[in-house]
Amino acid sequence: MSRSRLAYLVLLLGAAGAGCGLDVEQPEAVDSVDTELRHGKGHDDGDKGRRGKGHDHEARDHGRDHGHKVRGKHHHGDHFKHHKHHRHHKHYKRTKRHKHHPGIPCPLHPTPPNTLAEAARTKKRLAGAASAYGPLTTDTTYATLLASEFSYVTPENELKWGSLQPVSHKEWDFTQADAVIAAARAANQKIKGHALVWHQQLPSWVNDGLSKRDLEKYLDKHIDKVVKRYRGHVEGWDVVNEAIADDGSLRDTVFLRKLGEGYIADAFKAARKADKDAKLYYNDYGIEGLNAKSDAVYELVKKLLKKKVPIDGVGFQAHFTAEHAPSYEDMVENFRRFTELGLTVNLSELDVRVADVSGTFAEKLALQQQVYHRAVAACVAVPGCTAVTTWGFTDRHSWIDSTFGPDDPLPFDENYARKPAYYGMFDAFVGLAPDAPGVAPNLVYSGSFEAGADGFSGFGIAGVEVVSDDAHTGHRSGRASGRTDTWQGPAFELGGLVQPGWEYEVSAYGSIDGAASDTLAMTAKVSCAGEADQFVRLATTTANDDEWVPLTGTLEVPLCDLTGLTLYLEGPAAGVDILLDDVAVRGIGEPLGPNIVANGDFETDVSGWFPWGSTTITHGTAHAHGGSASAFVTNRDASWQGMATSLLASMTPGATYRASAFVRLDGAASDTAILTAKTTCNGTEAFQRIGSATANDSGWVEIRGDLVVPPCALSELSFYVEGPAPGVGIYLDDVSVQQRLSVPVQDPPQTGSFNLIGNGGFELGTSGWAPFGASLGTSTTTVHGGATAGVSSGRTASWQGPSHFLPTGAGSYAVSLYALQDSAETLDLMLSAKLVCNGAESFTTVNTTSAAPDTWVELAGTLAVPTGCTTVQLYVQQGGGSTFPDIFVDDLVVNAESPFNLLGNGDAELGTSDWSPFGAGLDVTTAVVHGGSQAIVASGRTASWQGPSHFLPTGQGAYAVSLFARQDSGASVELMLSAKLVCNGAETFSTIAAANAASGTWVELAGTLNVPAGCTTVQAYVQQNGGSSFPDLYADDLSAVPN
């Protein structure tokens, strides 16, 4: 090579790093801060930098009351102690702009990613989702989002054997599978098939009645035909799914019973024969961390490899509960040992349940984000991990709801909006490290700016721009421009995320552009109802234009009716831009009362505790979580048996308590342990599940949750541990129950006329609300009362808006809500109702009011509901016009103007409308009725708790509930009218009434149901009290009347 060409090549390569013909940024040469520190954002380009001179100057007074009721613990920038990446907390050099050198060609500057697929591609990974035929072919939003956000698709059910041959071995139906495959191919997505061999969702004709020869033949044909059909289109297959039981043994299935252990190897061989190029995977749940089951799977695949069985990888399903997901370290170590066998690995069915997590909805989603980030980061950290697939992608369509109950397990909500989990996945894909163990989740879901600036706004300015040319870590940061005064800057609204009375650690990294140096401060604006706004200085430092400086402080939120809390940066002179990155708000703790459990550490004895059931309680030192001793309960004859203590003398009715206990098992490698409370209120028994965890026999596991004490005259409050199978012993230690002082004590249930809507103010999210022709979400920046309101956006017609379903009972309802529209002109807003009664659809207007822009107006009136209604849907629309602004709603109140039955179909004369199965089949019958011509029957029952159910209003108050029930077992059975309530995230079960029912005789079950505040589900159901046979249960003439 000539010297001239060599010189040009050197110059060209230098240009590629220095920006050449592009205005890109080149980092300065810096010293390493701590190259061994794991918790960086994918790279560690920081240095010691120049320390800013932290200023603790007085907050300037520009007509604001800085107050004294809210305390902000002010830390100088160079005392920054914690942020999500856990670096040494020093200043970091900002990247410098280098102007181009004319005449030198430039390489293309990479465009930062904007979707999960693009983010995953930066680390050579695939971002996948399970796809379902139903919504894919009927919901354009679902199909569009699936195609744009994901690069990898797994058909959720369409390729399972039962879907392809439901009738017989001679008939095939590929209609739905072909459609899902075609859609993925049209979107240029890679495809993994699921699942060729699985013991569930089999055709009904695949059972133990088949001979070994026939089962072998049909299974081999199934694999061969399906794999060959999609050869060249499907790049991989989950060949065998869930062949290992939870205890690590081979799962007892029809395949194992008939074909023996060899069916696993044979399935892989058949799949390889059908497609020599497809990747072949073993897939299972509960194997993501290091445990007995993952050890068993490891040994299984190692044995298959030793026998030269064609297996290419392992899928880790990753169906997690947020509080009990494996650690990042465990997952990385586990994934690596599989890849060291020469296999690839993938997260194949990721979702994260949060329904059982104690805390606010925002706290649940923040924890969920942390778990999603942790799981994806573990895959990114292991070179042989190729993909992350979520099992579905929107909460609107998830298997979790039908299997475990209502939940929010996926990265998009029911209205296809990004949830915090989305940002956790995105951040992990682009290389941001997960939080260290024990670090509280970050409530600022988009604080890294890698996936945008959602939630950020301008404080006195137009907004916050995402920039890609400058960042503290990662690729992006936020920039606040157009500042005309020192107090203006970038902001994030925390009003719907933080809790009154709590302390939070608040942190961010900041820099400036437009001045060599200037003051930079972090401030919180706190708004309490009926009080002047307070401005609290949290941190102050000196920022300059060539480095990032940390700001951190402690925010103590006042115990008040919080209407808003805005975190923002301010300080530099007008015209100076503020840049920010890595914004975090993490809970430090909440005010708690003393432990009301008199003997929770068992250091001396087990006094104060008593057997729950026919158990034996002993005190011993064989195992202890804290101290030197614990309690041990044995001789358990049923899963509900354990040990209990009474809290009746020390609790406060209506208060909420944080409960915690540590458990360990004896006699089982793992099993579920549960903390439960039994209350008796005005003669009505109720059981509240406080929390649960998967316990084991090798270490202590914490169970924690909230105990919500009913606001009534209690005669019993027993707190106990239960759950594992009969015969399994339970060790118990370090039990605490402390009142959550930040949670208001509930008043006794209202009587007479009260609001029938439990979530009229959106403080519990969108529960009970529904979009009416447009999307529906929540807002914390535009609210009428409380911290949250609802917003209907993306409207394309005047009739579209937010809606809420009302009770269907015939009668007169007083209805009111507040609404706001954000157009530039005055519009008529209308409170309307859609009714479906006796099969006919009608629309009526309750009220019309002229609404000026950005002004809350009350819409109030009377809604008369006739008999025979199955749907009463209240909604807000506009009166004509050609522009369709967002419509905000808040504080819906619905009162029954006189006592009447709130249930329009309690007698089943309109079919099963509003009724639902509670663990059993449900239908109407005309053969056995109490009144009218129809009744409800629950059949196919396999447990005592199963039966017919009906949803009731969720508004706080007392309801007189009655129902007629019957069973035809041939013997007397005690029947119970019970209720399941989900209130403030806690699930409780109460008994409304019970009566002994002779066979073939209708009995009335009647009582009072007290519904507390904060409920999203109130479900009345009929069950039987124990027994070993489970006859059909009939129900008729159900009524629920405000008491």
N, C-alpha and C positions, 0 to 999 in steps of 0.2 A: 504494500500500500504506500502511495507517495506521501511525502510529509505534508503536502498541501491538503490531500484528502483526509489524512489522519487529523490534522488540525481542525478541518471543518467538522469531522465526526465528533471530536471532543467538544467543539463549540456547540454543535447541535444537541448533544446529550446534556450539556450544561444548560442550554436553553430550555430543555424539557423540564428541568427542575426549577429553573428560575422564572419561568413565566413566558419567556420569549415573546412571541407576537401577541400574547394574551395578557390581560391585566389580572394575573393570579397572584397568590400569596406564597412566599417562601419563608419557612420558619428560620429564626436565627439559630446559630449554633449555641446549644445550651448544655449544661451539665445535667446528669441524671439525678432525679430526686430520690427515687427508690425503685430500681428496676425490678426488684423482686416482689413489689407490692402488687397483689392481684387486683385490687379494686380500682383500676383505672378504667377509662372509657375506651378500651380497645387499643389505645396507644398512650404513651407517657412522654409527652414532648415538653413538659414543664421544666423550669429551672428555679433557682433560688430567687432570681429576679431582683428588682429594686423594691424594697418595702415602702409602701406609702406611709406617710406620717398620719396615723389614725387621729382624727380630730373628734373630740367629744363636745363640740360646740352646742350652744343652746339652739333649740329649734326656733326657726324664725317665726315671727308672729305676723301673719297676713290675714287678720280678721278671723282666726280660728281659735277654738278653745281646745288646748292640748290636754286639759283635764287632769284628774288625779285618780279617777276610779279604775282605770286600766293601767296595769303596770307592765312595762316592757323592759326586760333586763337587757341593758345595752352593752354590747361587746365590741371592742375595736376590731377592725378587719383582720389584724394579724393574730388574733386570739381565736380564730375560727377552729372549732373543735370537731364538728361532724358534718359531713355531707354525704351524698349517696355514693360517692366514689372512694371516700376514705383515703385520700392522698395525704402526704404531709401538707399542711395548710399554709402554703406560702403563695406568693404572687407568681403568676405565670406569664411569660412573654407572649404578647400577641404577635400573630404573623404579620410580616411586613409586605406591603405592595411593592412589586418590582415592575417598572415600566418595560415595555417590549423593546427588543433590539431589532430595528428595521432590517429586513432582508433575510432574517433567520426564520425558517419555517417552524411551526409549532405543532406538537401533538394535540389531539383533542382533549379538552378539559372535561373530566367526567361529570355528568349531571347527577346531583344528589338524588337518591331514590324518593319516590312519592307514594308507593304502594308497598304492601307487605311482600309481594313477589319481587319487586325491585330491590327492596331492602335485603331480602334473603339472597338475592343474586350477588350482592356485594361480597358475601362470604361463600359463594358457590354452593348455596343451599336452595332447596325448594320450599316454598310456602304453600301448604296444601289445606284443603278442606273437604269434608265429606259432602257429597251432593245428593239431594233427594229429588226424585222424579216429580213429585207433586208440585212443590213450589217452583221448581225449575221450569216447568211447562205452563204455569198459570200466573206467575208473579214476575213481571219484567224487572222490578227492582232487585229481587233475589238473583235472577239470572245475570243481570248486568254487573252487580257487585261481585258475584262469584268469578265472573270472567275477568274483571279488572284488577282484583286484589290478589288473586291466587294463581300460582303457576303449576299446581299439582292437584289432581282430583281423585277421590276415592268414592265410587258409588256406595251410598250408605247401606242400602238393603237390596238393590236391584240385581246384584250378582250372587246373592245367597241362594242356596239350593232350593229352599222353599219358595222363593220368588220365581224361579225358572221352571220348576216342575211341580206345581202345587197339586195337580190332580192325579197324575200317574207317571210311571217311568216311560210311558210311550209319548207323552205330550210335553212340548216345550213352549215357553212364552218368553221371547226376548224383547218384547215391545218396549218395556220401560228401560231395560239395560241398554238397548241400542240407542235410545233417545239420550240417555245420560252420557254415553260414550261419544255420541255424535256432537253433543254440545261442547264437551271438553276439547274434542279435536278442532272444532270450529274456533275455539278460543286459544288454540295453540298451547293447550295445557297437557302436561304429561299425566299419565293415568296409572293408578295401581288398582288391581282387582281385589275384591274382598267379599267373602272368604270362601275358599273351595271346600274345606272340611271344618265343620263346626257342629257342636252338639245341639245348638239351638237354631230356631228358624229353619228346621228341616221340613221337607214334605211330610204330611201325616202318614204316608205309606212307608216311610223309612223308620222302622221301629224294630223291636226285638222279635217280631213275628217273622221277619225275613230270615232266610237261611244264610249261613256264612258265605256260601257261593254266590247267592243272589246279591247280597250286600256288596261283596267285592266287585261283582260285575257292574252293578249300577253306579257305584262310587267311581270306578275307573272310567266308565263311559261319561259320567258327569264331568269329571276333570278334563278328559280328553276333548269333549265337544265344546265346553265353554272356553278353555284356553285356546284351542285352535280357531274358534270363531273370531277371537279378538287378537290373534297373533299379528304382531307388527304394529298394533295400535295401543295395546296395554303393555307397559314396559316392565311391570312387576306384579306379583300376586302374593297375597297372604294365603299361603297354601294350607297351613294348619293353624287353627285359632283356638286358644285356651285349652290345650290338652293337659295342662298341669293344674291340679287342684290347689287351693289356698295353703294347704299344709305341705306342699311340695311333692306329693305323690301324683301318680298318673290319675287324671280325672276319670271317674266312673261314667262312661258314656256308652252308647250303643256300639260305637266303633271299637272301643276297648273290649267290651264284653263279647262281641262277635268275632272280631278280627285279631285281637291281641295287640301288643305294643307295636308290632311291625307295621300297623296301618299308617303310622306317621312317616316312616321312611318310604313306604310304598306310594304315598300321596305325592311326595316330592319327586320321586322317580317318574311318576305318571305325568306330572306337570312339566318336567324337563323334556320328556319325550314329546309332549305336545308343542312345546316352544323352547328351542335350545337357547334363545337369546334373552328370554325374560328373566328378571331377577326374582328369586323365590325366597319368601320370608316365613319364619315362624312368628306368630303374633300373640301377645298375652297382656293381661292387666296385672297390676300389683307387683311388677318386677322392675320398676324404674329405679328403686334404691337397692341397697345391699340388704338382703333378707333371705329367709329360708326358701321362699318361692323363686326368687331370682337365682339363687344358687342351684336350685333344681333345674331351671331352664338352662342355665349355663352348662350343667353336666349333660343335659339332654342334647344340646346342639354340639357339644364337644364330642359326644358319642356318635352323633350322626356324621360329623366330619371325619372322625376316625374310620367310619365304615364307608367313607367316600360317597355319602348321600349328597345329592346336589342341592345344598342349601346355601344361599348367598347372604342372608341377613336376618336380623331380628327386629320386629316392631314392638316398641314399648307403648302400650295404649295410653297411659298417663291420664286416666280418669281420676282426678284429684279432688279431695276436699281441701279448702284453702288452708285450714289450720293444721292439717296433718300431711302436707305434701313433703316428699323427701327433700333433703338439703341439696344445694348445688354441688357440694363436695361429693356426696354419696352418688348422685347421678353421674357425675363426671367419671368417678372411679369405676362405677358399674359399667357405663357405656364402653370405657376403654378396655376393660377385660374382654368384652365381646369382640371388639375390633382387633384386639391382639390375636384372636383366633383366625383372623383373615376375613371376618364378616363385616358388612356394613350394618349400621343401625339407623333407626328413625323413630321419632315420636309419631305414633300412628293414629291416635284418637284423642288428642288433648282436649280436655275441658276441665273447668275448675268450679266446683259447687261452693256456694256461699250462704245458702239459706240457713244453715245451722250455726253460722258464725255470729257471735254476739257483737253488738255495736250498731252504729248507724249504717244506712245503706252506703253512704260515701266511704265509710271505713271498710266495709265489706269489699267494695270495688277496689279500694287501694290495696288491700291485702291480696285480692285476686290478681291485680296488676303485678304485684311483687312475685307471685308464684308463676305467672306466665313468663315474666322476664327471666326468672331463675331457670325454668325448664328449657326455654329456647336458648339461653346462654350456655347451658350445659351441652346442648347439641352443637352449638357454634364452637365450643371449646375442644370438641373431639373431632379430629380430622375425618374419621370414618362415619360420622353422623351426617346423613345426606339430606334429610327432610324433616319438617315439622308439619303435621296435619292436625287440624282441629276437627272435632267430630260434629260437623255442622259449623256454622259461623255466626248465626244470628239467634238470639234468645227466642225469636218467634218460632223457630223450628228446632227443637232439641229433644232427644230421647230422654233427657234427664227428667223433664216435667212429668211424663207418663210413668216413669219408673220410680223416682224418688219423691215426687211432688214438685210444686212450683219452685223455680229457681232461675238464676241468671248466669249460666255457666260459660258463655261464649264471648268473643271479642266485639261483637256488634249487638246492640240492644234490639228490642222487638220492632223498633222503627228504623232499623238499619243504620243507626248512628254509632259512631266509634265510641267504645267504652274505654276506661283506663287500661283494660287488658290489651287493647289494640296497641297502645303506646308502649306497653311493656314488651310486647313481641317485637315491635319495630325497633326499639332501642337495643334489644338483644341482638337482633339480626345485623345491625350496623356496627356492633362490637362494644356496646356499653356494658360494663360489668354489672352483675346483680348486686343487690345489697348484701352486706356481710350478715352472718347469722345474728339474730337478736336485734337488728336495726328495725325500728318502726317503719311501716310503709309510708311512702310519700303521698300526700293528698293532692299535690300539684301534678296531675297526671301527665301534662305536656311540658314539664319544666326543662327538658333537654332540648326542645325545639326541633328535634330530628324529624318528627312527623308533622310539624306545623306549630302554630301558635294558638290552637284552640283553647279557649278559656281566658286568654290574655286580651287586654284592651288598653286603650290610652287613658291616662288620668289627666284630663285637661287637654288632650291631643286626640288626633283622629284614630290612632290605633298602634299596633305593634307589627312591624314587618319582619318576616323571617329572612335572614341573609345567610348565604352559603360561603361567603368569602372570609369569615372570621368566626371563630368559636373557641370557647374555653377548652372543651373537649368534644370529640365527635366532629360532625361536619357543619352544624348549623347553630345559630344563636338568634336572639331577638334584638331588633333595633327600634328605638323610639326616636323619631325625627319630628321636625316641625315644632319644637318647643319654643314658646315665647315667654316663659317665666320659669324661675328656679324650681317651683313646686310641681311642675308637670313631669310626667314620665310614664314608663310602662307599668301596668297594673294587672293583678289577678284577683278575682273575686272569690273570697273564702267563706262567704256568708252561709252557704249551704253545705259546707264541708267541715267546719270546725264546730265544736260544742261549747256552750256556755260553761264556765267554771274550769275548763281544761287548760293545761299548759302545753305549749307547742314550741319546738325548736324550729326556727325559721332561718333559712340560709339561701344565698345566691352568690354568683360570681358576676362582677360588673366591670365595665370599662367605659371609656368615653371616646368620642371622635369629634374634633373641632376645637380642641384646646389641649395644650401640653399637659396640664393637670388642673384639677378642680375638685371640689368637695362632692362626694357621692354618699347618699344616705338611703336607708331602708326604713320605711314608715308604714304604720297600719292605721287606717281610718276605721274606727269602730262606731257602729250605730246601734243604739238600744232604743226600743220604743219608749216614747215619752221623755227622752233625755237628749241633751245636746250632743252632737257628734264629737268624738274625742280622737285626737291625732297623737299617736304614740311612736316616738322615735325608737327603733330597735337596734340600729347600727349606723355608724358614721365612719368614713375613712377618706383618704385622699386617693383619687383615681387619676390615671394618666392615659395617654393614647398609645402606649406600647406594651401594656401588660394587663392581665386580668387580676382583680383584687377580690378577696372574699369579704362578704358581709354576713354576720350571723348575730342572732339575738334570741331571746326567749320571750314569747308572747303569752301573757296571761289573760285569757278571755274572761270578761266579767260574767258573773252569774246574773244574767238579765234576759229580757225578751229581745234576743239578738235579731235585728232586721237587716244587718249588712256588716261585712268586714272586708275591707279592700287592702291588699298588700301592694305597695308600689315603691319604686325607686325615684329619687328626686335629688336636687342639690346643685348640679352644674348650672352655669350661666345660660341665659337664653341663647338659642342657636347651636348649643352643644348637644350632639346626639348621645344617648345612653344605650349601651349594649348590655345585655344580660344573658346568662346561661346557667344551667344546672340549678334551677330554683326548686327548693324543697321546703315543705312544711310537714313536720313529723310530730305525732303526739308524744309527749313526755309522760303524761299521766293525768288522772282526774282526781278530784277530791273524794275520798272514801271514808266512810265511818269505821268504827272499831269492828273487829271480828266478833260476831254474835254467836259463834260456835264456842261453847264453854270449854270443850276438851277436843281440840282439833289436831293436837300433835301426838297424843297417846304416849307421852313420855313416861307416865306413871301407871296408868290403867286405862280401861275403856268406859269409865263412868260417864253417864249421860247418854249413852248409846244403848239401843235395844234391838233384838232380832226383828228383821222384817220378813215374816214368814217363819217357818220352822227351822231356823238356822242356829248356829253356835258361833258366838263371838269370843275371841281370846286375845290376849295381849302378849306380845313377844318381841324378841330382839333379833330374829333371824334375818329380817330385812327392815330397813328404815330409809325413808327419803331424806328426812331432816332429823337431826338428833340421833337417838340410839334405839328407838322402838317404833312399832306401828301396831295397828289393829289387824286381825285376821278373821275372816268370816268363812265358815265351812258348813257342811251338811245342807247345801242348797238343793232343794228338790225341783225347783222351777227357775226359769230365767229371771222372773221378777223378784226373786228373793235376794236379800242382802242384809244390810245393817242400816239403822236409822237413828236420827236424833230429832227432838222436837224443838222448833224455833218459835213456838207460839208466844212465849212470854217475852221475847226480846225483839220481835219484829214490829214494823210500822205498817198498818194496812195502807195499801196504795203505793208503797215505796218499791223501788227497784234495787235489787242487790246483785253484786258481782260475786258469783260463787266459783270456788276452785277447790280441787282435790287431786291428790296423786294416787294412782292405783297401779297394782302389779298383780299378775295372775299366778295361780298354782294349779297345774293340771291341764293346761292348754297352751300351745305355743302362741296363739293369738286368738282374741275374741273381742267382741264389742262390750265396753263398759259404759254405763249410763248413770248420770246424776238426775234424780227425779224429785219433785216435790208433790206431796198430796195435800190438798187443802179441802176443808169442809166449810162452806159459806152458806149461811141460812139453810142448813140442812142438805145442800147440794155438794157432792163430792167432785173434785176435779184433780186431774193429774197433769203436771207440767213437766215436760222434758227440758231440763236445763242445759244439758250438753252431753256429748258422747265422744268416745275416742276408741281407736283400736289399741287395746292393751295387749301386753305380752308377758312371758314368764322370765324375761331376761333383764328387764329394767323398768324404771318408773315412767309412767305416762301421765301427763296432766289432762284433766277434764275441766273445762271452764265454760261458763255461760252466765246468762242473766236469769235471776229468779224475780218474777214480777208478782208481788203479793196482791191479791184481789182487794179492792177498796170496800170491804164489807165487814160485818161482824163475824169473825172467824172463830170456830170452835176447835180447829185442828190445822196444824202446819207441820207435817213430817217431812224431813229431808233425808233422802236415802240413796244408796248406791245399789245398782242392779245390772242385769244385762247378759253376762256370760251364760253359757249352756249349763244345765243342771250338773252338779258334781264338781264344777270348777270353783276353786277357792279364790277369794279376793283379799289382797292386802290393801289397806287404806291408810293414808298418812297426810298430814299437813292440810287439813280441811279448813277453809275460810269462807265466810259469807259476810260481805261488807256492803253497807248501803252506798249506792251511787248518789252522792249528794248533788251532782249536777243535773240529775233527772228529777223533774217535778213530781211530787207525790200526787197520785191521782185522787180526784174526788169520787165519792160514791156515785154509782150509776144514776143518771137522770131518770126521772119518771115523768109520765105525761108526754107532752110534746117536746121532742128533741130532734137534733139533726140525724137523719138516717144514713148519712154519708160519712164513712170513716176517714176518707182521704180527700175531702173537698178542697183542701189547701195545698195539695201536692207535696206535703212534707214527707210523705212515704213514697215518693217517686210517682210514676204514672199508674200505679195500681188502681183499678176500677175505672180508669179513663180509657178512651179509645179514639183513634183518628177517625174522622168522618170525611173521607175522601181526600185527606192530605196527611202529611206526617205529623207526629205528635212527640214532643219532648218536654224537657223542663228548663226553666230559666232561674238563675239566682241573681241576675242583674236587674230584671224587670219584675217586681213582685208587688202585690197589694198588701198582703199580710203574711207574717212569718218570714221564712228564708227562701221559699221556693214558690214558683208559679208554673203553670203549664203554658206551652206555646205551640201553636199550629203553624207550620211553615211549609213552603213549597206549594202554596195554594194556587190553583189554576182556574177556579170558578167561585162565584159568590157564595154558593151553598156549602162550600167546604169549611171545616173548622174542627175544633175540639169537641168531644162528646163524652157523656157519662151515662151508663145504664142505671135506671131507677127501678125500684120495686114495681111489680106488675099488678099488685092488688088493686081492686076497684075502689076508688075513693078520690078525695080532693087533697092535693098536695100543694103546700105553699113553697115556692121555689125562688131562690135568689142566687146570683153570683155576680162577680165583678169581671169586667172585660176591658181590654185595651187594644187599639190597633195602631200600627206604627207607620201609616202612610203620611203623605204630606198634606192631606186634605181631610175635612170632616166627612165621616161616613155614618150611615145608620147601621148599628149592630142589632142583631135579632137573637133572642133566646127562643129556640124552637124545639119541637119534639116530634120524633118519628114513633108511631105506634103501630104495632101489628096485633090486631084483635080479631078473633074468630076468623083468622086467615086473611083478613083484609088489611092493607097498608094505608095509613093516613098520616098527614102532616098537619101540625098546628103551631101557631105562634103564641108564645107565652107573653113576650114583651118586646118592644122595639124602642131603642133610645139612640139619639144622635150622639156620636162620640167624636170629639175633637182629637187631633193627632196626639199620641203619647199621653192620653189622659184616661184614667180609670173611670168607668161608669158602672153603675149598678143596674142590672137587669133583673127585675122581680115581677112575679105574678103568680097566678093560680093555675095548676094543671089538673084537669079532671080526667081521670083514667076510667074507662068503662070496664065492664066485665068481659072476660074471655081474652085478655091480653097475654101474649107471650113475649112481647118486646116493648119496652118503654125507654126510648133513647133520647136524652136531652142533648142539644148541641147549639153551638153559637155560629152564626153565619152573618154575612153582610147583606144589606138591602140593595142589590144591584151593583153597578159600577163596572169599569173595565180594568181596573188594577186591583190586585188581590194581596194586600199586605199580610204580614204575620198577625195572628190574633192571639193575644195572651188572655188567660182566664185564671181566676183564683177565688178561693173562699166560697165554694158552692155549699149552699144550705138547702136541705129538703126536709120539710116537716109534714107529718100527717096531720091534717087540720082537725081530725077527730079520730078516736081509736077505731081501727078496722083491720081486717086481715091484710097484711102487706103482700101476701103471696097469691098471684093470679091463677096458679095452677096447682095449688096444694091438694086438690081432689083428683088430679090426673085426668080430668075430662078432656084436656087438650094434649094428651099423649105424655111423653116423657120430658117435655119442655121444662127447663129449670131443675129437673131432677138429674142425678148422676149416680153412677155406680160407686160404691165405697168398697173397692176390693173384690167385687163380684159382678156377675152379669145383671143387667137391668132391662125391664120391659114393662109393658102394660098388660093387664089381664081384664077380661070381662067376665070370667068365670067366678072369681072370688072378689067381691066388692063390699065396702061398708056403706057408702052412700053414692048416689049417681049410678053411672053405668061402667065406670072403669076404676081400677086401682093399680098401684105399682107393685111389682114383684121382683125381688132380688134372688136369682137362682145361681147354681154352680158354686155355692159358698164352700170354702175349705177351711175357714177359721171363724171363731166366735165373733170377732170384731167386724166382719164383713156384713154389708147390708145396703139398703137403699139410703140415699142422702139427698139433701136439698140445700142450696146456698141461701143464707139469710142476709139481711142488711148488715153493714159493718159499722154503723154509727154507734157511738158510745151511749149506752142506756140499758134499761131493763125491758125485756120482751117476755110476754106471756106466750109460751109455745105449747101446742098440743097436737096430738096425732093419734090415729087409731092404727093398731098393728095386730098382726095375726101370724101364727105358724101352724103347720099341719104335720108335725112330726109323729103324732100318735101318743105323745106324752107331754106333761106340763114343762114349760121352759120359761125362765125369767127373761123378759125382754126389757131392753133399756133404750131410752131416748137420750142420746149423747150429743155432744158438740165438739168439733175440732175448731180451735181458734188459732190464728197466726196474728199476733199483735206485737208490734215493735220488734219483729224478727224472731220472737219466741213462740214456740208451738205448745199449746196446752189442750188438754182433753177434759171435759167436764160431763157429769151426768145430770141431765135435766129431770128425768123421772125414770122409775123402774116399776114393773108390775109382773106378777106371775101370770102367765098366759096358758090356759088350758088349750090343748090341741083343737084346732078348728074354731076357736072363739076369738072375736075381736076384743081387744082391751084398749082403753084410753091411757095414753102416756102424756101427762101434762105437768108443767112446772114453769119456773121463771129462769130465764137465761140472762145473766148479767154480762154485758159486753163492755170491756174496758176501752180506754182510748188507744188509738194507734193500731187498730186492726185492719188487716188487708184481706183476711179470710174468716168467715163464720159459716161453718158447715154443720148442719144438724143431720144426724144419721141414726138408724136403728140397728142395734146389735143384740146378741144374746149374752147372758152372763155365764161364761164358761161352757162346759159340756164337751163331748167327744163326737157328737153328730151335729150336722149343720143343715137344718131343713131350709126350704125356701121361706123368705120373710116377705110379708105383704104389708103395705102401708097405704093409708088413705086419709083424706080430709085433714091435711096438715094446715095449721094456722100459726101465724106469728103476729101478735098485736102489741104495739107499744104500751107498756104497762104503766 
